[in-house]
Amino acid sequence: MNREMTVDQQKLVEAWQEQLPILLNSGDKVQVQTDEADNRAIRIHIKVEGRQMYSFDFACIYVDSREVQVSLVDVERDGKSVDERTDIIQQLVSDYTRHIHQCAQTLQSLTHS
């Protein structure tokens, strides 16, 4: 049986904002926001450090208090949408998705009480 989350969404965002940068590459910038349309979801914007000037937008939805579903919303390079199917972008998406899942596991003490 799935357990509903009882954590305040703003507190959850703050915890993610604090924890996720620790799991990412040192120069990457991350911004975590509430999802106004879904109180089980947060939005994650990652700006990749380096010359590529990539940025990624993810939706992270709590399926229950322990499990998240991560989906890629958009990839941009220097402010313009790009093809998400290239090998380099797929590798970055895979890495960031893994880091997002790691962060959710790290925060289980907050979400699963």
C-alpha positions as MATLAB code, in Angstrom:
seq = 'MNREMTVDQQKLVEAWQEQLPILLNSGDKVQVQTDEADNRAIRIHIKVEGRQMYSFDFACIYVDSREVQVSLVDVERDGKSVDERTDIIQQLVSDYTRHIHQCAQTLQSLTHS';
ca = [
       0.000    0.000    0.000;
       1.354    3.410   -0.975;
       1.815    5.919    1.781;
       0.845    9.496    1.102;
       3.443   12.151    1.662;
       2.812   14.505    4.521;
       5.803   16.788    4.003;
       5.253   20.463    3.275;
       6.169   21.011   -0.383;
       8.229   24.142    0.371;
      10.264   22.300    3.026;
      10.819   19.501    0.533;
      12.059   21.966   -2.105;
      14.436   23.526    0.413;
      15.826   20.099    1.332;
      16.328   19.262   -2.351;
      17.954   22.647   -2.985;
      20.399   21.911   -0.184;
      21.126   18.252   -0.980;
      21.095   17.939   -4.789;
      24.094   20.240   -5.484;
      26.217   17.971   -3.266;
      25.491   15.047   -5.612;
      26.114   16.918   -8.879;
      29.365   17.918  -10.555;
      31.016   20.738   -8.636;
      30.404   23.476  -11.231;
      26.815   22.559  -12.111;
      24.122   24.958  -10.917;
      20.774   23.657   -9.734;
      17.475   25.338   -9.011;
      14.615   23.427   -7.382;
      11.066   24.778   -7.355;
       7.605   23.676   -6.368;
       5.316   22.449   -9.112;
       2.249   24.640   -8.780;
       0.090   22.118  -10.633;
       1.001   19.082   -8.500;
       1.877   19.128   -4.806;
       3.618   15.723   -5.166;
       6.030   17.165   -7.739;
       9.052   19.393   -7.855;
      10.771   20.990  -10.828;
      14.537   20.775  -11.187;
      16.599   23.025  -13.454;
      20.259   22.069  -13.919;
      22.708   24.338  -15.715;
      25.750   22.340  -16.807;
      29.157   23.756  -16.037;
      31.440   24.168  -19.011;
      31.481   25.364  -22.578;
      28.512   23.326  -23.798;
      26.097   25.744  -22.096;
      23.470   23.009  -21.681;
      20.583   23.281  -19.269;
      18.130   20.546  -18.337;
      14.637   20.727  -16.877;
      13.259   17.723  -15.031;
       9.952   16.958  -13.368;
      10.305   14.835  -10.266;
       7.048   13.347   -8.988;
       6.742   11.456   -5.733;
       4.912    8.214   -6.516;
       4.827    7.604   -2.764;
       6.928    8.608    0.238;
       9.906    6.554   -0.978;
       9.811    6.491   -4.761;
      10.144    9.236   -7.368;
       9.422    9.253  -11.060;
      11.816   11.492  -12.995;
      11.069   12.791  -16.468;
      12.978   15.101  -18.754;
      10.975   18.181  -19.680;
      13.439   20.138  -21.832;
      17.079   20.468  -22.858;
      18.515   23.757  -24.041;
      21.902   24.840  -25.296;
      22.652   28.510  -24.909;
      18.931   29.218  -24.422;
      17.685   27.260  -27.470;
      15.967   23.857  -27.440;
      18.114   21.059  -28.834;
      17.660   17.465  -29.999;
      17.508   15.325  -26.868;
      18.438   12.108  -28.686;
      22.166   12.738  -29.178;
      24.576   10.460  -27.314;
      26.095   13.239  -25.182;
      22.688   14.529  -24.088;
      21.367   11.027  -23.389;
      24.450   10.356  -21.238;
      23.931   13.603  -19.303;
      20.207   12.896  -18.862;
      21.035    9.415  -17.550;
      23.618   10.801  -15.107;
      21.327   13.563  -13.825;
      18.389   11.172  -13.484;
      20.583    8.880  -11.381;
      21.654   11.824   -9.191;
      18.015   12.873   -8.729;
      17.101    9.348   -7.592;
      20.095    9.378   -5.222;
      18.893   12.665   -3.758;
      15.397   11.255   -3.230;
      16.925    8.301   -1.360;
      19.015   10.660    0.756;
      15.883   12.618    1.700;
      13.799    9.552    2.657;
      14.225   10.426    6.323;
      12.223   13.565    5.558;
       9.628   12.048    3.208;
       9.066    8.657    4.829;
       8.290    9.166    8.485;
];
